[in-house]
Amino acid sequence: MSWSSIHGHDAARDQLRTAYRRGRMAHAYLFCGPSGVGKRRFALEFAKALLCEAPPEDLTACDRCAACVQIAAGTHPDCSFVRKPDDKQELPVDTIRELIGTLGLKPSRGSRKVAVIEDADDFNAESANAFLKSLEEPPPGTTIILLATSADAQLATIRSRCQVIPFAPLSDSAIEKVLADHGVRDRATLDRLLKLAGGSAERALALNDPAVLDLRSAMIAFLSSSRPQSAPLLEVWAKFIEDAGKESAAQRRRASAALGLAVDLIATALRLALGGDVAGLEPADADKLRRCAERVGVDSLMELLDRCLDADHLVDRRVQLVLLTELVVEKFGRAVAPAVTDRR
């Protein structure tokens, strides 16, 4: 049934189902957790469960009725998914006012309406203030769901009006199930993707691409070079992101996946620098990363690791990906080049 497609969030599902059975559903929820762990997919199933016309059990969708089919297709008149426009850095107040107007209309198919705001991190003061009254006292039968990376990042006025549902990074077993759902079953491929996923099924899926090997090779060549050249790495990195297509969300998923790949390589170099071993690493790659670690040093690698993690956070903040990629590659070069100069 509906919830069988959701992996790794049983606690959140059970919490909502218990509240439903006790008649204590909140009118507004804040789903908080890292990007790529399935908050939107969970919200979609939650909306189906609330609006299903033939539920087989409490808060469970049948996946067959007209309401379930329409929600899955994005055409249900009583279910709204709102996101920040691709050309905006924040949620515009006009977008929120349009949603408020939609919520003010009577339900078309039953007694409930559901609204999902996908980019709750991107409220600005004007759009947040415009939404406060609807968030505190929505029309009867309305459930509002906000998707965010952190409760602490929300305005206090938003956070205080919602029940917070935490979403943790996914376990390897949960990510493996998601990958299997997408046809990835080869053991070697699964092991490689799980190693790079960082708790995100979305990142694992983005990394399931032959282009990943090209980008990884370019990163290793750059880090291990005595005279690193930025242009070849920038070209491969930019193409990896652009090949996601024109949709901003898809490009950002790829950008995050690329940074995850960089983090893995730097962390591997760190382990080698500290005398550790890395199972499954090809000898040639191990030699290159070991030489990089010896030349660059632990402190510089730690700093570079921090910068990559900071950049990954900025991906969620909707910065320009071209500039972000250039900055990361520049930091790579600064970490590697000074150590080369010192040896001359």
C-alpha positions in Angstrom: 0.0 0.0 0.0 0.9 3.7 0.1 3.5 3.6 2.9 5.4 0.6 1.5 7.2 2.9 -0.9 8.6 5.0 2.0 11.9 3.7 3.4 13.6 4.7 6.6 10.9 6.9 8.2 8.7 4.5 10.1 8.9 6.6 13.3 7.4 9.7 11.5 4.7 7.6 9.9 3.8 5.9 13.2 3.7 9.3 15.0 1.2 10.7 12.4 -0.9 7.5 12.4 -1.2 7.5 16.2 -2.2 11.2 16.2 -4.8 10.4 13.5 -6.3 7.5 15.5 -6.5 9.7 18.6 -8.2 12.5 16.7 -5.2 14.8 17.6 -3.9 15.7 14.1 -2.2 19.1 14.0 -3.2 21.7 11.4 0.4 22.4 10.4 3.5 20.3 10.3 7.2 21.2 9.8 9.1 18.2 8.3 12.8 18.9 9.1 15.8 17.0 7.9 18.7 16.9 5.5 18.1 17.2 1.8 17.6 14.1 -0.2 16.2 11.9 2.6 12.6 11.7 1.2 10.7 14.5 2.9 8.8 15.5 -0.2 8.0 11.8 -1.1 6.7 11.3 2.5 4.6 14.5 2.3 3.1 13.2 -1.0 2.1 9.9 0.7 0.8 11.7 3.7 -1.4 13.9 1.4 -2.7 10.8 -0.4 -3.5 9.2 3.0 -5.4 12.2 4.1 -7.4 12.6 0.9 -7.9 9.0 -0.1 -11.5 8.1 -0.9 -11.2 4.4 -0.1 -8.5 4.0 2.6 -7.8 0.4 3.5 -6.8 1.3 7.0 -6.2 4.4 9.1 -4.2 7.1 7.4 -3.2 4.8 4.5 -3.9 5.5 0.8 -5.3 2.9 -1.5 -3.3 4.1 -4.5 -6.2 3.3 -6.8 -9.1 5.8 -6.2 -9.5 9.0 -8.2 -8.0 11.1 -5.4 -4.8 9.0 -5.1 -4.3 9.0 -8.9 -4.8 12.8 -9.1 -2.5 13.5 -6.2 0.2 11.4 -7.8 -0.3 13.2 -11.1 -0.3 16.6 -9.4 -3.8 17.5 -10.6 -5.9 17.1 -7.4 -7.9 20.3 -6.8 -7.6 20.0 -3.0 -3.9 19.3 -2.9 -1.4 22.1 -3.5 2.4 21.7 -3.8 4.2 25.1 -3.7 7.8 25.8 -4.3 10.1 28.7 -4.9 10.3 29.7 -8.6 13.6 28.7 -10.1 14.5 32.4 -10.9 14.0 33.5 -7.3 16.2 33.2 -4.2 13.3 33.4 -1.7 9.6 32.4 -1.6 7.8 35.4 -3.1 4.9 36.9 -1.2 2.8 36.6 -4.4 3.2 32.9 -4.4 2.1 32.6 -0.8 -0.9 34.9 -1.3 -2.0 32.7 -4.2 -1.8 29.7 -1.9 -3.8 31.5 0.8 -6.5 32.2 -1.8 -6.6 28.6 -2.8 -6.9 27.4 0.8 -9.8 29.8 1.3 -11.9 27.9 -1.3 -14.1 25.1 -0.2 -12.8 21.5 -0.9 -13.9 20.2 -4.3 -13.9 16.5 -3.7 -14.4 16.0 0.0 -14.0 17.8 3.4 -10.2 18.2 3.4 -7.5 20.3 1.8 -3.7 19.8 1.9 -1.0 22.2 1.1 2.8 21.4 1.0 5.4 24.2 0.9 8.6 22.6 -0.4 11.0 25.5 0.3 10.2 26.6 3.8 13.8 27.5 4.3 13.3 30.3 1.8 10.5 32.3 3.4 11.4 36.0 3.6 10.0 38.4 6.2 7.2 39.5 3.8 6.0 36.1 2.7 6.3 34.6 6.2 4.2 37.4 7.7 1.6 37.1 5.0 1.3 33.4 5.8 1.1 33.6 9.6 -2.6 33.9 10.0 -3.3 31.0 7.6 -0.7 28.9 9.3 -2.1 29.6 12.8 -5.8 29.3 11.8 -6.2 27.6 8.5 -9.7 26.9 7.1 -11.4 23.9 8.7 -10.2 20.6 7.3 -6.9 22.0 6.1 -3.5 20.4 6.7 -0.4 22.4 5.9 3.0 20.8 5.6 6.3 22.7 5.4 9.5 21.1 4.2 12.8 22.4 5.7 16.3 21.3 6.4 16.3 22.6 10.0 13.8 23.8 12.6 16.3 26.2 14.0 16.6 27.9 10.6 12.9 28.8 10.6 11.5 32.1 11.8 10.3 31.7 15.4 6.8 32.8 14.3 6.7 30.0 11.7 8.2 27.3 14.0 5.9 28.0 16.9 2.8 27.4 14.8 3.8 23.9 13.5 4.3 20.5 15.0 7.9 19.5 14.1 8.5 16.1 12.6 12.2 15.2 12.4 13.7 13.3 9.5 17.1 11.8 10.0 19.7 10.8 7.4 18.8 7.4 5.9 20.4 4.2 6.9 22.3 2.1 4.3 19.6 -0.5 4.3 16.9 2.2 3.6 19.0 3.7 0.8 19.6 0.2 -0.7 15.8 -0.3 -0.8 15.3 3.0 -2.6 18.1 2.1 -5.1 16.5 -1.4 -5.6 13.1 0.4 -6.3 15.0 2.2 -9.1 16.5 -1.0 -10.6 19.9 -0.7 -9.0 20.8 -4.2 -7.7 24.4 -4.9 -8.7 26.3 -5.5 -5.5 29.4 -3.6 -6.5 27.4 -0.6 -7.7 25.3 -0.7 -4.5 28.4 -0.7 -2.3 29.9 2.2 -4.2 26.8 4.3 -4.0 26.1 3.5 -0.3 29.7 4.7 0.5 29.1 8.0 -1.2 25.4 8.6 -0.3 26.0 10.3 3.1 22.5 9.3 4.3 20.8 10.7 1.1 19.0 8.5 -1.3 18.7 11.4 -3.7 22.5 11.8 -3.7 22.9 8.0 -4.3 20.6 8.1 -7.3 22.4 11.2 -8.7 25.7 9.4 -8.4 24.4 6.3 -10.3 25.8 7.7 -13.5 28.9 6.8 -15.7 29.7 10.5 -15.6 30.5 10.1 -12.0 33.6 8.1 -12.8 34.8 10.9 -15.2 34.3 13.5 -12.5 36.0 11.4 -9.8 39.0 10.8 -12.1 39.3 14.5 -12.8 39.2 15.3 -9.0 41.9 12.7 -8.2 44.0 14.0 -11.1 43.7 17.6 -9.8 44.4 16.7 -6.1 47.4 14.6 -7.0 49.0 16.8 -9.5 52.2 18.7 -8.7 50.9 21.5 -11.1 47.1 21.4 -10.8 45.2 23.0 -13.7 41.7 24.3 -12.8 40.2 24.4 -16.3 39.9 20.7 -17.0 38.3 20.0 -13.6 35.9 22.9 -14.0 34.9 21.7 -17.4 34.1 18.2 -16.2 32.4 19.4 -13.0 30.2 21.9 -14.8 29.2 19.4 -17.5 28.2 16.9 -14.8 25.8 19.5 -13.3 24.5 20.8 -16.7 23.8 17.2 -17.9 21.0 17.1 -15.3 18.9 19.3 -17.6 17.5 22.7 -17.2 15.5 22.1 -14.1 17.1 23.9 -11.1 16.2 21.2 -8.6 17.8 18.5 -10.7 21.0 20.6 -11.2 21.2 21.2 -7.5 20.9 17.4 -6.8 23.8 16.9 -9.1 25.8 19.7 -7.5 25.3 18.2 -4.1 26.3 14.7 -5.4 29.5 16.2 -6.9 30.4 17.8 -3.5 29.6 14.5 -1.8 32.1 12.8 -4.2 34.7 15.5 -3.3 34.1 15.0 0.4 34.6 11.3 0.1 37.9 11.7 -1.8 39.2 14.3 0.7 38.1 12.1 3.7 39.9 9.1 2.0 43.1 11.2 1.7 42.8 12.1 5.4 42.6 8.5 6.4 45.6 7.7 4.3 47.5 10.6 5.8 46.8 9.3 9.3 48.1 5.9 8.4 44.8 4.2 7.8 43.8 2.0 5.0 40.8 2.2 2.7 39.1 -1.1 1.7 38.0 -1.3 -1.9 40.2 1.6 -3.2 42.1 0.8 -6.3 45.9 0.8 -5.7 46.5 3.5 -8.3 44.0 5.8 -6.8 45.3 5.0 -3.3 48.8 6.0 -4.4 47.6 9.3 -5.9 45.6 10.2 -2.8 48.4 9.2 -0.5 50.8 11.4 -2.3 48.3 14.3 -2.2 47.9 13.8 1.6 51.6 13.8 2.2 52.1 16.9 0.1 49.1 18.9 1.3 49.1 17.9 5.0 46.3 17.0 7.5 45.5 20.6 8.5 44.9 21.7 4.9 42.9 18.6 4.1 40.7 19.3 7.1 40.2 22.9 6.0 39.3 21.8 2.5 36.9 19.2 3.9 35.1 21.9 5.9 34.9 24.1 2.8 33.3 21.4 0.8 30.7 20.7 3.5 30.0 24.5 3.7 29.5 24.5 -0.1 27.1 21.6 0.1 25.0 23.6 2.6 25.0 26.6 0.2 23.5 24.4 -2.5 20.4 24.2 -0.4 20.5 28.0 0.0 20.1 28.4 -3.8 23.3 30.1 -4.7 24.5 30.2 -8.3 25.9 26.8 -9.1 28.5 28.1 -11.6 30.0 30.4 -9.0 29.9 27.8 -6.3 31.7 25.3 -8.5 34.4 27.8 -9.4 34.9 28.7 -5.7 35.3 25.1 -4.7 37.8 24.4 -7.4 39.7 27.5 -6.4 39.8 26.2 -2.8 41.1 22.9 -4.2 43.9 24.8 -5.9 44.8 26.9 -2.9 45.0 23.8 -0.8 47.3 21.9 -3.2 49.4 24.6 -4.8 51.0 26.3 -1.8 52.4 23.0 -0.6 54.0 22.4 -4.0 55.6 25.9 -3.8 57.1 25.2 -0.4 58.9 22.1 -1.8 60.7 24.0 -4.5 
